[in-house]
Amino acid sequence: MARPRAPLLRRMLLLCAVAASCSYYLLVLHAQASVPPRYDGFAYGDAATAAWKDTILVEAFLDPLCPDSRDAWAPLRLAVDRYAPRVSLIVHPFPLPYHTNSFLACRALYIANKLNSSSTYPLLELFFKSQGKFYNAATSSLSSTVISGEMSKLAARVVGNSVSEFQSGFSDIRTDLAARVSFKPGGGSPIDYSTWVSILDPLAGQHGDRLEMFTSISSI
């Protein structure tokens, strides 16, 4: 059988190179989280309908599987409840890289928010209570599919949908991209209740004045 002529072989190699480059470029685009269509994060309580420009806005970056985030949540929630409706809160899911399953947990929050928005914070608190089940050592021999299945069983208790319906959300690329967006701007340290009061008291004490302040305080 005759060998292909050199020009034809070069064209074939060039086409293969172009195809490989295009595939890589598409994969990179697919992996990059684009600008979200709305502001990132989950509004807490009445903040979902509040006009943020008229309130003090606190933003927290929390990892559902991080003990520090778990400990930071209770004082933050108490402080926000104390000053509501003058203070609003948005929580951004923030998967820390050394908690292996945190990214799946953050995706689970987005799945819950899509299926039943009122279940997002109950699921976050359920993750805080069940962290040990998803720690690195406890899941070292489990696949990501098994772990997402266990998270789906946990979530079904508060979301109201079936386990299979919830788990199908892990196949939706949009939950992956949403969790990537949340990860980008986070940083900070835990703040206890007394410190929250010392920060919010002077701001919320401006009775009758229009609050134009925007404060972004993060906790992980």
Backbone torsions as a table, in degrees:
resi	resn	phi	psi	omega
1	MET	NA	132.2	-176.4
2	ALA	-71.0	142.9	177.1
3	ARG	-74.0	149.3	176.7
4	PRO	-64.4	144.4	179.7
5	ARG	-65.7	152.7	-174.7
6	ALA	-56.2	-45.4	179.5
7	PRO	-60.0	-39.4	179.4
8	LEU	-66.1	-41.8	179.1
9	LEU	-63.0	-40.8	179.0
10	ARG	-63.8	-40.3	179.0
11	ARG	-64.1	-40.3	179.6
12	MET	-64.5	-42.4	178.6
13	LEU	-65.1	-38.1	178.9
14	LEU	-64.9	-42.3	178.8
15	LEU	-63.1	-40.4	178.4
16	CYS	-63.7	-40.8	179.8
17	ALA	-65.2	-42.2	178.7
18	VAL	-63.7	-43.3	179.8
19	ALA	-62.2	-42.0	179.2
20	ALA	-64.6	-40.6	179.5
21	SER	-64.9	-42.9	179.4
22	CYS	-63.6	-41.6	179.6
23	SER	-61.9	-43.1	179.3
24	TYR	-64.0	-42.3	-179.2
25	TYR	-63.1	-41.6	179.6
26	LEU	-66.7	-37.8	177.8
27	LEU	-64.5	-40.2	178.3
28	VAL	-63.6	-44.8	178.3
29	LEU	-61.6	-40.0	-178.9
30	HIS	-64.9	-36.0	-176.5
31	ALA	-78.9	-22.4	-178.2
32	GLN	-81.8	131.3	178.0
33	ALA	-80.1	123.0	-179.9
34	SER	-79.9	173.5	177.6
35	VAL	-63.8	125.3	-176.9
36	PRO	-68.2	153.0	-179.2
37	PRO	-70.4	-18.1	177.0
38	ARG	-140.0	172.1	-178.7
39	TYR	-62.5	136.3	-175.4
40	ASP	-70.6	152.5	172.6
41	GLY	105.5	174.5	-177.8
42	PHE	-114.4	122.7	178.7
43	ALA	-74.5	135.6	-178.1
44	TYR	-94.9	134.6	174.1
45	GLY	57.6	-134.7	-177.6
46	ASP	-71.7	-6.1	179.3
47	ALA	-64.0	-19.3	-178.8
48	ALA	-62.3	-28.9	-178.9
49	THR	-115.1	-2.3	-177.5
50	ALA	-74.2	151.6	172.7
51	ALA	-82.8	106.8	-171.8
52	TRP	-61.0	-29.7	-178.2
53	LYS	-67.1	-15.9	179.2
54	ASP	-99.6	7.0	-179.4
55	THR	-131.4	166.4	169.4
56	ILE	-81.9	123.3	-176.5
57	LEU	-103.3	119.6	174.9
58	VAL	-104.7	130.7	177.7
59	GLU	-115.6	128.0	-179.3
60	ALA	-119.8	139.0	178.2
61	PHE	-110.4	107.5	-171.0
62	LEU	-121.2	137.3	174.2
63	ASP	-98.0	119.9	-177.1
64	PRO	-59.0	-21.9	-176.7
65	LEU	-110.1	13.2	-178.9
66	CYS	-99.0	125.8	178.4
67	PRO	-60.0	-34.5	178.4
68	ASP	-65.9	-41.3	176.6
69	SER	-63.3	-41.9	177.7
70	ARG	-58.4	-45.8	-178.4
71	ASP	-71.4	-29.4	-179.5
72	ALA	-77.0	-23.8	-172.7
73	TRP	-66.3	-46.4	-175.2
74	ALA	-60.0	-50.2	178.7
75	PRO	-65.3	-34.3	177.9
76	LEU	-65.1	-45.6	179.7
77	ARG	-61.9	-42.1	178.6
78	LEU	-61.9	-42.2	-178.9
79	ALA	-66.0	-43.1	-179.9
80	VAL	-66.0	-41.8	178.2
81	ASP	-62.7	-35.8	-179.0
82	ARG	-64.3	-40.1	-173.8
83	TYR	-100.2	1.0	177.2
84	ALA	-62.8	143.9	4.5
85	PRO	-93.7	14.0	-178.7
86	ARG	-77.5	-15.6	179.5
87	VAL	-122.0	132.6	176.5
88	SER	-114.1	155.9	-178.6
89	LEU	-133.4	135.2	170.1
90	ILE	-123.7	129.7	175.5
91	VAL	-104.8	128.4	174.6
92	HIS	-103.1	123.0	174.1
93	PRO	-61.9	132.5	-172.8
94	PHE	-135.2	89.7	-176.7
95	PRO	-75.5	111.5	178.1
96	LEU	-74.2	139.3	-172.4
97	PRO	-66.5	-23.2	-178.2
98	TYR	-89.2	-0.4	168.1
99	HIS	-103.2	100.1	-167.3
100	THR	-54.5	-37.4	-173.0
101	ASN	-98.5	8.1	-175.7
102	SER	-65.8	-36.2	-179.3
103	PHE	-63.5	-39.9	176.1
104	LEU	-63.5	-40.0	179.5
105	ALA	-64.5	-39.2	177.8
106	CYS	-67.1	-39.5	174.6
107	ARG	-60.5	-38.9	179.5
108	ALA	-60.3	-36.6	177.9
109	LEU	-63.8	-39.4	178.0
110	TYR	-69.3	-36.1	176.2
111	ILE	-63.5	-46.0	179.0
112	ALA	-60.9	-42.6	-178.9
113	ASN	-63.3	-33.7	179.1
114	LYS	-73.8	-40.9	-177.1
115	LEU	-77.4	-37.7	-177.0
116	ASN	-159.9	95.1	-172.0
117	SER	-59.8	-25.9	179.7
118	SER	-74.7	-8.4	-178.1
119	SER	-95.9	-3.8	-173.6
120	THR	-62.2	-50.7	-178.7
121	TYR	-72.2	-38.5	172.5
122	PRO	-58.1	-36.5	177.8
123	LEU	-69.7	-39.9	176.8
124	LEU	-57.8	-45.9	-179.5
125	GLU	-68.0	-32.2	176.7
126	LEU	-67.9	-37.8	174.0
127	PHE	-62.0	-42.9	179.0
128	PHE	-58.7	-40.6	-179.3
129	LYS	-73.8	-23.9	-173.6
130	SER	-111.6	20.5	-174.5
131	GLN	-55.5	-42.0	-175.6
132	GLY	-55.8	-30.2	-178.9
133	LYS	-67.1	-24.1	-174.7
134	PHE	-116.3	12.5	176.0
135	TYR	-64.5	161.1	-175.9
136	ASN	-55.0	-49.9	-176.6
137	ALA	-64.0	-37.2	-177.1
138	ALA	-70.8	-20.5	-175.9
139	THR	-120.0	14.8	-173.5
140	SER	-61.7	-26.8	-178.2
141	SER	-101.5	7.1	-176.5
142	LEU	-104.0	147.7	175.9
143	SER	-80.4	163.2	178.7
144	SER	-63.8	-30.5	178.3
145	THR	-65.8	-42.7	178.3
146	VAL	-65.4	-41.8	-179.0
147	ILE	-65.0	-44.7	177.8
148	SER	-63.6	-31.8	176.1
149	GLY	-65.8	-40.8	177.3
150	GLU	-66.7	-37.9	176.6
151	MET	-65.6	-35.8	179.1
152	SER	-66.3	-39.3	177.0
153	LYS	-63.3	-41.7	178.5
154	LEU	-63.8	-46.3	-176.2
155	ALA	-66.4	-34.4	-178.0
156	ALA	-59.5	-23.4	-179.9
157	ARG	-67.5	-27.4	-177.2
158	VAL	-115.4	-21.8	-176.6
159	VAL	-80.5	-38.5	179.5
160	GLY	99.2	-7.7	177.0
161	ASN	-95.0	167.7	179.5
162	SER	-70.3	160.2	179.1
163	VAL	-61.4	-43.9	-178.3
164	SER	-65.8	-37.4	179.1
165	GLU	-66.4	-40.6	178.3
166	PHE	-67.0	-44.2	-176.2
167	GLN	-64.9	-27.9	177.9
168	SER	-62.5	-22.0	177.9
169	GLY	-65.0	-23.3	177.3
170	PHE	-72.6	-13.5	176.3
171	SER	-90.9	-4.0	-179.4
172	ASP	-89.6	115.6	-177.4
173	ILE	-60.2	-23.5	-177.7
174	ARG	-66.5	-32.7	176.9
175	THR	-70.7	-31.3	176.0
176	ASP	-66.1	-48.6	-178.0
177	LEU	-66.7	-37.8	179.5
178	ALA	-62.2	-41.8	179.1
179	ALA	-66.8	-31.5	177.3
180	ARG	-68.2	-39.5	179.0
181	VAL	-60.9	-44.7	-177.8
182	SER	-62.6	-30.5	-175.2
183	PHE	-70.1	-28.6	-167.2
184	LYS	-63.9	-46.5	-171.5
185	PRO	-94.2	6.3	-170.3
186	GLY	-78.7	155.8	175.5
187	GLY	169.2	157.6	178.0
188	GLY	140.9	-161.7	-178.2
189	SER	-148.4	157.8	-178.7
190	PRO	-63.1	148.4	178.3
191	ILE	-129.0	132.8	-179.7
192	ASP	-83.7	174.1	-173.8
193	TYR	-61.9	-43.4	-178.6
194	SER	-60.9	-39.2	178.9
195	THR	-68.5	-39.3	176.2
196	TRP	-58.7	-44.0	-180.0
197	VAL	-61.9	-42.0	-179.1
198	SER	-66.0	-27.6	178.5
199	ILE	-81.1	-45.5	-172.1
200	LEU	-82.8	-28.1	-176.8
201	ASP	-56.3	-50.6	180.0
202	PRO	-64.2	-32.8	-178.5
203	LEU	-75.2	-46.5	-177.5
204	ALA	-76.1	-13.3	-177.5
205	GLY	-78.7	-0.1	-178.9
206	GLN	-83.7	71.2	-174.7
207	HIS	-60.9	132.0	175.3
208	GLY	80.7	-12.8	-179.3
209	ASP	-87.4	151.1	176.5
210	ARG	-78.8	121.2	-177.7
211	LEU	-86.6	115.4	179.7
212	GLU	-107.1	8.9	-175.2
213	MET	-83.3	145.4	175.0
214	PHE	-126.4	114.8	179.8
215	THR	-117.5	132.2	179.9
216	SER	-117.7	108.3	-177.9
217	ILE	-122.1	125.2	-174.2
218	SER	-109.8	146.0	177.3
219	SER	-131.5	135.3	174.5
220	ILE	-131.2	NA	NA
